[in-house]
């Protein structure tokens, strides 16, 4: 069942289905740093796998996370190299 919204009032150019709301909620929650487990509980899912299906991540969020992990690994590698040089 679709919920037809008054376009003039809402400014939404398309019909919004009630089923769209959990997808949007999950995606935005995960993209802002919430874990899948927490998002799963908020949505009332018994399995995290169901939430993973709902959370559609934007490419920018994926790239930002990859960059953050890469920077952490580079920092860790630099610290390990300095420790090895100090020990030698």
C-alpha positions in Angstrom: 0.0 0.0 0.0 1.4 3.4 -1.0 0.8 6.5 1.1 0.1 9.3 -1.3 1.5 12.5 0.1 0.2 16.0 -0.8 3.0 17.1 -3.1 2.3 20.8 -2.6 2.6 20.5 1.2 5.5 18.0 1.4 7.7 19.0 -1.6 8.2 15.3 -2.4 8.0 14.7 -6.1 7.1 11.0 -5.9 4.9 8.7 -4.0 6.4 7.3 -0.9 5.6 3.7 0.1 5.6 2.8 3.8 8.1 0.1 3.0 10.6 2.8 1.9 10.9 4.2 5.5 12.8 1.3 7.2 15.2 1.3 4.2 15.9 5.0 4.6 16.2 4.8 8.4 18.6 1.9 8.2 20.8 3.5 5.5 21.0 6.8 7.3 21.7 5.2 10.6 24.6 3.1 9.3 26.0 6.0 7.2 26.1 8.2 10.3 28.2 5.6 12.2 25.5 3.5 13.9 26.3 -0.2 14.0 24.2 -2.8 12.2 23.5 -4.4 15.5 22.1 -1.3 17.0 20.2 -0.4 13.9 18.8 -3.9 13.8 17.5 -3.6 17.3 16.0 -0.2 16.6 14.1 -1.7 13.6 13.0 -4.7 15.6 14.8 -7.2 13.5 15.7 -10.5 15.1 18.6 -11.0 12.7 21.3 -8.5 11.7 21.3 -10.1 8.2 17.8 -8.6 7.6 19.1 -5.1 8.6 22.1 -5.5 6.2 19.6 -5.9 3.4 17.8 -2.7 4.4 21.0 -0.6 4.8 21.9 0.6 1.4 25.2 2.6 1.8 26.1 5.5 -0.4 29.4 5.3 -2.2 30.7 8.4 -0.3 30.0 6.6 3.0 31.9 3.5 1.8 34.8 5.6 0.6 35.0 7.6 3.8 35.1 4.4 5.9 37.8 2.9 3.6 39.9 6.0 4.0 39.5 6.0 7.7 40.6 2.4 8.0 43.5 3.0 5.6 44.7 5.9 7.7 44.5 3.9 10.9 46.5 1.0 9.3 49.2 3.4 8.0 49.5 5.0 11.4 49.8 1.6 13.0 52.4 0.5 10.4 54.4 3.6 11.0 54.4 3.0 14.8 55.5 -0.6 14.3 58.3 0.5 12.0 59.5 3.1 14.5 59.4 0.5 17.3 61.4 -2.0 15.2 64.0 0.7 14.3 64.3 1.7 18.0 64.9 -2.0 19.0 67.6 -2.5 16.4 
